[in-house]
């Protein structure tokens, strides 16, 4: 089965930003995040859509 989500650390690596900045974006609800209890993950499809939206601003 293929992985459908990234954790915040993986998302930071993909975006080329620091882990702390990625967590800041999550806290400010600027990244599309799915909350699973205390765990936060970023769906791959939502991240791709979010990146497209940021480019088209």
The 8 nearest C-alpha neighbors of each residue, nearest first, counted from 0:
[[1, 2, 3, 4, 43, 5, 42, 44],
 [2, 0, 3, 4, 43, 5, 42, 44],
 [1, 3, 4, 0, 5, 43, 42, 6],
 [4, 2, 43, 42, 1, 5, 44, 41],
 [5, 3, 42, 43, 41, 2, 40, 6],
 [6, 4, 41, 40, 9, 10, 42, 7],
 [5, 7, 40, 9, 8, 41, 10, 39],
 [6, 8, 10, 9, 11, 40, 5, 21],
 [7, 9, 11, 10, 6, 18, 12, 21],
 [10, 8, 12, 6, 11, 7, 5, 13],
 [9, 11, 7, 13, 8, 12, 5, 14],
 [10, 12, 16, 8, 14, 9, 18, 13],
 [13, 11, 15, 9, 10, 14, 16, 8],
 [14, 12, 10, 11, 15, 9, 16, 8],
 [13, 15, 11, 12, 16, 10, 9, 17],
 [16, 14, 12, 13, 11, 17, 10, 18],
 [17, 15, 11, 14, 12, 18, 20, 21],
 [18, 16, 20, 19, 11, 21, 15, 12],
 [17, 19, 21, 11, 20, 8, 22, 16],
 [18, 20, 22, 17, 21, 23, 16, 11],
 [21, 19, 23, 17, 22, 18, 24, 16],
 [20, 22, 18, 24, 23, 19, 11, 25],
 [21, 23, 25, 19, 20, 24, 26, 18],
 [22, 24, 20, 26, 21, 25, 27, 19],
 [25, 23, 29, 21, 27, 22, 26, 30],
 [24, 26, 22, 28, 23, 30, 27, 29],
 [25, 27, 23, 28, 24, 22, 29, 30],
 [26, 28, 24, 25, 29, 23, 30, 22],
 [29, 27, 25, 26, 30, 24, 31, 32],
 [28, 30, 24, 27, 25, 31, 26, 23],
 [29, 31, 25, 28, 24, 32, 49, 46],
 [32, 30, 41, 45, 46, 29, 33, 28],
 [33, 31, 41, 40, 30, 39, 34, 25],
 [32, 34, 40, 39, 41, 35, 31, 42],
 [35, 33, 39, 38, 36, 32, 40, 37],
 [36, 34, 38, 37, 39, 33, 40, 32],
 [35, 37, 38, 34, 39, 33, 40, 32],
 [38, 36, 35, 39, 34, 40, 33, 32],
 [39, 37, 35, 36, 34, 40, 33, 6],
 [40, 38, 34, 33, 35, 32, 37, 6],
 [39, 41, 6, 33, 5, 32, 4, 7],
 [40, 42, 32, 5, 4, 33, 31, 6],
 [41, 43, 4, 45, 44, 3, 46, 5],
 [44, 42, 4, 46, 45, 3, 47, 41],
 [43, 45, 47, 46, 42, 48, 3, 4],
 [46, 44, 48, 42, 47, 43, 49, 31],
 [47, 45, 49, 43, 48, 44, 50, 42],
 [46, 48, 44, 50, 45, 49, 43, 51],
 [49, 47, 45, 51, 46, 50, 44, 52],
 [48, 50, 46, 52, 51, 47, 45, 53],
 [51, 49, 53, 47, 52, 48, 46, 54],
 [52, 50, 48, 54, 49, 53, 55, 47],
 [51, 53, 49, 55, 50, 54, 48, 56],
 [52, 54, 50, 51, 56, 55, 49, 48],
 [55, 53, 51, 52, 56, 50, 49, 48],
 [54, 56, 52, 53, 51, 50, 49, 48],
 [55, 53, 54, 52, 51, 50, 49, 48]]
